[in-house]
């Protein structure tokens, strides 16, 4: 259950945000979709690995504490992608 809420759901959140940014920026001559794709290509698996290792290394920590930290780590890539919308 910890891995579901700490690894899978944050990864799905990242995939959803990156997918929305890619789909909204196709065909208008913007490079933002490609940049969001490249960020997602590296950030999503890396974040999932980091979150899984964090959960594995801290088996006695509380569930809400772990999921909060995992979601905080997982929000880095979507925030970067959304920030690029305003450049």
Beta strands, then each sheet from edge to edge (+ up, - down):
end
